């Protein structure tokens, strides 16, 4: 009986690995990060088996470390994600994304009548009602925003 060939993903020398992304959400993560681009090498694994989750996605980005605002955005769509910073093939930093209790300036309220959507100089502000699933409430008009509406903004 023939044994199937095993494909291995090449490790990255420097960059970021985003692990434990909710299954099928990695394309949204790429959109948040403005990837793919001509300058970056990205490895993407979707719906892979996980010991901690039933299935997960993984994104490896060579030669790029994430800004805190990017990590905050990722937390909105993948609240269980972990961020690993790689330097010279070694993990030098590891942490989980944190969904803040208050989200400022990252999203727009879906209510067209909300003051944050007028010509007034008001930026979006939301309170986190639940973290799983992620449900936000607008600070100004109190409209609830759920996962699909959040993802559509990225």
C-alpha positions in Angstrom: 0.0 0.0 0.0 1.3 3.4 -1.0 1.9 5.9 1.7 0.7 9.4 0.9 3.3 12.2 0.7 3.2 14.6 3.6 3.5 18.3 2.8 5.2 20.5 5.3 4.9 24.2 5.6 8.2 26.0 5.6 9.0 27.9 8.8 9.4 31.6 8.5 12.6 33.4 9.6 11.0 36.6 10.7 7.4 37.7 10.9 4.1 36.9 12.6 2.1 33.7 12.9 -1.6 34.2 13.7 -2.9 30.9 15.1 -6.3 29.7 16.5 -8.3 31.9 14.1 -11.9 30.9 14.0 -12.4 28.5 11.1 -13.1 30.2 7.7 -12.2 33.7 9.1 -8.6 33.9 7.9 -9.6 35.7 4.6 -11.1 38.4 6.8 -7.9 38.6 8.7 -6.0 39.0 5.4 -8.4 41.8 4.4 -7.8 43.6 7.7 -4.0 43.4 7.2 -4.2 44.5 3.5 -2.8 41.1 2.3 -1.8 39.7 0.1 0.5 42.3 -1.3 3.5 42.3 -3.7 5.9 42.8 -0.7 4.7 40.0 1.6 4.8 36.3 1.6 1.8 34.8 3.2 1.0 31.2 4.1 -2.6 30.3 4.8 -4.1 27.2 6.3 -7.9 26.8 6.5 -10.1 24.4 8.4 -7.1 22.4 9.9 -7.6 20.1 12.9 -6.9 21.6 16.3 -6.5 20.2 19.8 -8.0 23.3 21.3 -10.7 24.0 18.7 -12.6 21.6 16.4 -11.1 23.4 13.4 -9.0 26.5 12.9 -7.3 28.7 10.4 -3.6 29.8 10.5 -1.9 32.7 8.8 1.9 33.1 8.5 3.2 36.5 7.4 6.9 36.8 6.6 8.9 40.0 7.5 6.0 41.8 9.2 4.9 42.4 12.8 1.4 43.6 13.5 0.5 47.0 14.9 -1.7 47.0 18.0 -4.6 48.5 16.1 -4.4 45.5 13.6 -4.5 43.1 16.6 -7.5 44.9 18.0 -9.4 44.5 14.7 -8.5 40.8 14.5 -9.9 40.3 18.0 -13.3 41.4 16.7 -13.6 38.5 14.2 -11.3 35.9 15.8 -11.4 36.4 19.6 -9.5 33.2 20.3 -6.6 34.0 18.0 -3.0 33.9 19.2 -0.2 36.0 17.8 3.4 34.6 17.6 6.3 36.9 16.8 9.1 35.1 15.0 12.7 36.3 14.8 15.5 34.2 13.4 13.2 31.1 13.3 12.4 31.4 17.0 9.2 32.5 18.8 10.2 35.6 20.7 6.7 36.7 21.7 3.4 35.0 22.1 0.1 36.3 23.2 -3.6 36.1 22.8 -5.7 38.8 21.1 -7.8 40.7 23.6 -11.2 41.9 22.8 -11.4 45.2 24.6 -14.6 46.2 26.5 -14.8 49.4 24.4 -14.1 49.7 20.7 -13.2 53.2 19.4 -12.6 54.4 15.8 -12.4 50.9 14.3 -16.0 50.5 13.1 -18.9 52.6 11.8 -22.4 52.2 13.2 -24.7 50.4 10.7 -27.6 52.8 11.7 -27.7 55.5 9.0 -29.4 57.8 11.5 -26.7 57.5 14.2 -24.9 60.8 15.0 -21.6 59.0 14.2 -22.8 58.8 10.5 -23.5 62.5 10.1 -21.3 65.4 9.3 -20.6 65.9 13.0 -17.0 65.1 14.0 -18.0 62.0 15.9 -16.1 58.7 15.6 -17.6 55.3 16.1 -17.6 54.0 19.6 -19.0 50.6 20.8 -19.4 48.6 24.0 -18.8 44.9 23.9 -22.0 43.1 25.0 -20.8 39.5 24.5 -17.4 38.2 23.4 -18.7 34.9 22.0 -20.4 35.5 19.7 -19.1 39.1 19.4 -22.0 41.5 19.8 -21.4 45.2 20.1 -23.7 48.1 21.1 -23.3 51.6 19.7 -22.5 54.2 22.4 -24.6 56.8 20.7 -27.7 55.1 19.3 -27.5 51.8 21.2 -28.0 49.7 18.0 -26.6 46.2 18.3 -24.0 45.0 15.8 -23.5 41.3 15.3 -20.7 39.2 13.7 -21.8 39.5 10.1 -22.1 43.3 10.3 -18.8 43.6 12.0 -17.0 41.4 9.3 -18.6 43.4 6.5 -16.7 46.5 7.6 -13.3 45.0 6.9 
